């Protein structure tokens, strides 16, 4: 595996412009992975958020697909060299919006910390819990479109509908119709049988 550089290129979005700049390559913290991005997806939030926040500056984007190049402390389910897709921690300017699937409590953070999670760069840090492996048969472009869909399905199923993540007792069937790969991943998260 190639060594990790100390600097990377990233697109800095501000209230008035987007510029290609050099940033330090971040290091993953506990429970996080560092991904060398191969493909990233864009969502409406990425081009709208700067319109609503004064003094906005961030590397935008949250949906990434690439190769894990480093894992943080406590990460045992992944290792360097694995093909993955991930939903990075969501930021809006200097507000951290999620360190877990649906934790939306905002906290102030330092500017560089805000920069390490954006997808519009060569490397992105993402929580291991919002990272999933992708098979060789799935392109990085295809995989980069999945993380927000997975997160949206998660919120709909487990937060809005109240389906328990890890039910106790015997497994029951859950009938849902989503992209097959998302279903399989979610099935593993909830220990339920999926009928499609």
N, C-alpha and C positions, 0 to 999 in steps of 0.2 A: 504494500500500500504506500502511496506517495506521502511525503511529509506534508503537514498542514502549514500553509504560509502564515505569516504574522499579520498581513494586510489583505483586504479584499475590496472589490468594487461593489458599490451599492447605489441605489437611486434614492436620494434624499428628497422627500416631498415636504414642501412648506406651504404656507397659505397662498403663495403666489407663483411657485415654480417647482419643477422637478429637475434635479441636477445629478449627474453621475459623479460620485465622490469616492475617495478612499477612506475606509474604516478599518479598525482592528478586527481580526477574526475573533469572534467570541469563544469562550470556553463553556461547555455545558456545566450547569450546577447539579446538585444532587437530584436524581430522578429525571434528568434531561439527556438529550442526545444532540450531537452536532452533525448536521447533514450538509454534504456538499450538494448544492442544488443543481439538478439537471433540467427540471421544468417547474414553473410556478403558474398558478392560475390567478386570475383577477376577478374580483367581486365588486359590486356597486359601491360597497363601503370604501374600497380602496381609492376611488376617485372622487367620492363625495365628502368624506370626513373632514378634509381640510377646509371646506366651506363653512363649517360650523364651529371651529375651534380657533380662538385667537392664539397667536404666537405658536402656531402648529409647526412641528418638525418631527419627522419620523421616517423610517424605512417601512413602507407599507407592504401589504400582502401577508397572507396567513397559510395559503394552501401550497405545499411544496411536495416535490417528489425528487428523490436522489439517493445518494449513497451515504450511509452512516460512516463518519470518519473518526468519531470519538464518542465515548459514553461517559456520563457523569457517575458520581458515587451512587451506589445502590441499584444501578441499572443492570439487571441480570438477563432480561429477555432479549437483548440486542447486543450485537458486537460489530466492530468495524467491518466494512465491506458489504453489509447487507443492503439490499434494495428496499426502500421504504417510501411511504407517503406519510405526511403529517400535517396536523393543524397546529401552527405555532401559537404562542400566547398572543392574544389580541391587544393591540395598543391603539389608543387614539391620542396622538400627541404625546404628552408625558404621563398619561394615565394607563396603568396596567389593568387590563380588564379580565384576564382569566389565567389562573395557574392550574386549573382543572377544567373539566368539561364545561361546566355551567356556573362557575363562580364568577360573578360579575361585580364584586366589590372592588372599587377603584382605590389605588394607593399611589402616592407620589413616588417617583423614582428618578434616578439620575439619567441624564440624557443618553449616555452610552448604553445603559441597560435597556433603555427604550429601543435602541438601534439593534440590539443583538437578536431580537425575535423576528424582525421583518423578513419577508420572503424575497423582496426585490433586491437581492444581493447574491453573492456567490456561495455564502454559507449561512445557515440558519440554525438557531437553537430551538428545539421543540421539546415539550414534555414527552417522556417515554409513553405515558398513558394515552396520548393523542396521536401516537405513531403506530403505523401498522405495516406489516411486510407486504410487498407486492411480488407476484410471480413473474418469472421471465416472460411469460406470454402477454403480460400487460405492459404497454409502453409507459415511459415516464410521463408523457403528455396526458395519456388517459388517466393515470394514477393521480396526477395533480388536481384533477377535477373532483376527486372524491372526498377530501377531508371535510369541507363545509357541508356536503350532503350527509356524511356520517354524523357530524355534529348536530345538524338539523334533525335527522332521524332520532338521534339520542334524546334530544330535548323533547321532541314530540312524543316519543314512546315512554320515556321514564320520568320526565318532569311534568309534562302536560297531562298525560294519561295515567301517570302514577304507577306504572308497571314496575315492580321491584327489580333492581339490578341483579341481585343474587337471591332468588327465592329459596326459602327453606323447604324441606320436605321433598316430595316427589316432583319430578319435572312435568310441566303441562305444555300443551301446544299453544302456539301464538301464531295467528294468521296475519301476515302482513305482506305487502307487495311493494318491494323496492328493488334497486339494483342488486343482483345476486351476490356479488362480492361484499356489499355492505351488510346484507342479511347474515351472511356466514360470519363475518366479523362480530356483528351485534349478538348473534346467537351464542358465540363463545363468551361474550361479556356477561350474558344473563343466564347461561346454562339452560336454555330453552330449545325445544325442537321447533324448527321453522318449516312451515308448509307453504310451498309456493306454486 
